[in-house]
């Protein structure tokens, strides 16, 4: 996830492919990686492992909708069909396979020294569970996670 620190999210969170976010924040563009990946034989074995740290560690004060928007911009959008590969089958018809990437929380933590740490963790859980208040941002429920 290097080159995307200006997202103001966390380390290991370098999956932004949206041109608007890339331009506004001067981020590196991860889209070439995700465009090439569906054609690789191991593409179905790839899982994303973003890191989530509360404000006392990440120094980002964002909670709630701002936090959820960053999740969606970085990795949430990859939890729904998006990057596709096309290949000709034996009947010369084109078949297309669109990748949905599983997301596993790579690291989660907080020192709980900042008043925003507990709301951050609660909002993270709400996003993972796709609670109604996150519906505008959350793209898919993460059924298995812990902290």
N, C-alpha and C positions, 0 to 999 in steps of 0.2 A: 503494500500500500503506500510506497514512497511517491513523492511528487504530488500528493493531494492533501498536504497538511492544511492548505488554505481553505479546505472545506470547513474547518473548525469543528471537526468531529474527533475521531480517535485514530491512533496508530493502527495500522493493519486494515484501514478502511479505504483502500484505494481503488474502488470499482466504479467511479463516476464515468459515465459515457454520454451524458446529456450535454450537447453543445452549449446550451444556455449557461449551465453551471460551470462548465469548463472555461468559457470565455469570461464570465462575470468574476470568477475567483482565480483565474490564471492557473488552472490545474493541468496536470498531465492527463492525457486522454487514454483511457483504458479500452476504448472501443476496438482498436486493432486486435487486441488479445481476444476479445469476445467474438469478433467477426471470424477469426481464424479457428477458434476452438471447436465449433460444431463439426468441422470436417476431420478432426483428429479421432483416432480409434478409442482414445481414453476419455473423450468428452463426457460420457455418462458417468464417469468416476470422479468428476471434479465437484468438490463442495467448497463453498466460500466460508471463510472463518473470520468475519470482522471482529474487532475488539470494541467493547463498550466499557468505558470508565466514567465514573461520576465526575462532577465538576471539581472536586478537591484534587483529582489526579489529572484530568484532561485540561483543566483551566478554562473549559468552555462553559458558560453560564446557561446554555440552552436546555430547556425542558419543554415538555408538552409538544404543541404543534411544530415549533421550530426544530426540536429534536427529531420528531417523526419525519419531517420533510427531509432532513439530512440523511436519515436511514434510507428513505425511499430513493433519494438521489444516488446514494452510494451503492447499496446492495438490494434494497427491497424490490426495485424494478426487475431484478434478475430472477425473482421468485415466480415470475409469470412468463409464458412463452414469449420469446423475443428474438434471439439470434438463431437464425435458421441456416441449414445447409441444404443444398439441392444436389441430387445425384441421379444419374440416369440408371434405370434398372434394366433387366434383360429384355424387356419389351420396348425399350427406348422411351418409355414414358418418364417424365420427371417426377421424382418423389421428393418431398420436402420434410425435414425433421427439424422442429423448433425446440430449442433447449430451454428447460426450466432448471435453474441451479438450486440445489439444496443449500440452505444456509445454516451453519452451526456456529453458535457464539464461540469464537475462538478464545476470547478472554473476557472476563467480566470482573470488575472490581471497583472498590471505593474505600477511602479511609474514613468516610463519614465525618469529616471535619468541616464541611461546608453545609450550610442550611439547605442548599439545593440538591445535595446528594440523595436524600431519601425520595424526593419527588422525581429525580432523574431515574432512579431504579424502578419506582412504581410506574413511570411512564414507559420505560423500556419493556417492562412486563406487559403492560397494556398493548403495546405495539406487537410484541411477540404473539400474544393471544388474540390479536385482531379484535379487541374490544370495540363496541360501537363508537366510542368517542374517537377512535383512530381510523374509522372507515375511509375518510378522505385520503389517508396516507398509506395505510397498511395494505399490501397487495396480496398477502397470503399468510395464513396462520402458521406459526412454527410450533408444531405439536409436541416436540420433545426438546426441552431446554431446562437448565437449572442454574442457580447461582448459590 
